[in-house]
């Protein structure tokens, strides 16, 4: 189990948040509802979705490395 207050827990949370927002950007109804704001608190979802779509290869590799770390090394 990964603790949220540790550094690797924060990395896992960040990667999952970016991957989830990038996935939700592909769903039309959620895209217009959740990702329409580009500023403020709701803009964090939009910015995470943009990071996930533009850096999809780096995010995917990071997810695989983090999964290997959490499953086998921790």
N, C-alpha and C positions, 0 to 999 in steps of 0.2 A: 504494500500500500504506500502510495506517495503522499507525503505530508505537504499541505499547501503552503506552509510557512518556511519550507526549505527552498533552496535555490532551484533544485531540479523539479520541485512541485510547481514553482512559478513558471518554469519553462514548459512543463507539460500543460498547464492551464493556458498559457499563451498560445501554444501550438494548436491546442484543441479549439480555442476561441477563433483563431485565424481560419482554421479549416472549416469550422461551422459557418462562419460568416461568408466565406467564399462559396460554400455549398448553397446557402440561403440566397445568395445573389442570383443563382440560376433559376430559382422558383419565382415566377412572375408576380404572383399575388403578394408574397412576402417581400420581394424586392421593392415593390411600390409602397408598401406599408412601413417596413422597418429600415430600409436603406435609402430612403428618399432624402433624409436630412444629411447635410454634409458638414454642419457645424454644431457645436455644443456637445452635450452628453450623448445624444443619439448618433453623432458623427463618428464616434468610436467604432460603431458597427460598420459604417461605410468604409472607414479607413482600414479596418481589419480585412474587409472583403477585397479592397483594392490590393492590399499587400498579398493576400492569398491568391488572387488571380494573376498578378504581374510576376510574382516570384514563386509560381507553382512548383517548379522543379526543386528549388532550394527548400521550400516548405515540406514537400513530400520526402526529400532525403532526410531532413531534420526529424520528421515524424518517425521514419524508419529507424534512425539512429537512436532516438529517444525510446522507442518501443523495445529495441534490443537491450538498451541500458536498463530499463525498468524491469524487464522480464528476466534477464539472465545475470546482470551484474549487481543488482540491488537486492 
